[in-house]
Amino acid sequence: MTFELHPRLAADSTFVYDLSLSQVRLSHNAAFPWIILIPKQADMTEIIDLSLNDQEQLLKEIRLVSHVMRKLFQPTKLNIANLGNMVSQLHIHVIARFSSDKAWPNPVWNSQIEASYEEEEKQHRITQLITAFQG
C-alpha cells in the first residue's frame, strides 16, 4: 500500500516540506502558527504502529519542527498533540501558543477561534518555514 493523505487533512492544510519520514503541512487556521506532521506511511493510526526506528525518527522530526516554531514565532508555549479522534490517519499537531492569543489558556480545539490566510500571507508563512527547514 502507498501513502495517501486523508481528504480532511488535505482540505485543512497546505504542503510545506518533506522530511525523511513525515510530510510537513501548514494548517489553514491562521489564528495560530500551526504545523501538522504526517508520517508518509500507509495505514498508520497510532505512533506505536510505526517501527521503533520510525518512532525515533518521528520524535526527531517533532523536535525539529518544535525548534523551527520556537525560532520563528517565540511562543509562550508549544502545544504538541496526537489526537486522531476526527481523522484517524496518524498526524501530529505542533501549535505555537501565546498568552495573548484569543483561545489562551484553553486548547485550540473547539475554541471557535479561526482565521483564514490571505494567499500572500500563506505563501510568506510557507516560505519562512521552508527557509527554516533548509537552514
Secondary structure, DSSP 4 states (H G I P E B T S, - for coil): ------HHHHHHEEEEEE-SSEEEEEESBTTS-EEEEEES-TT--SGGGS-HHHHHHHHHHHHHHHHHHHHHH--SEEEEE---SS--S--EEEEEE-TTSTTTTS-STT-----B--HHHHHHHHHHHHHHHH-
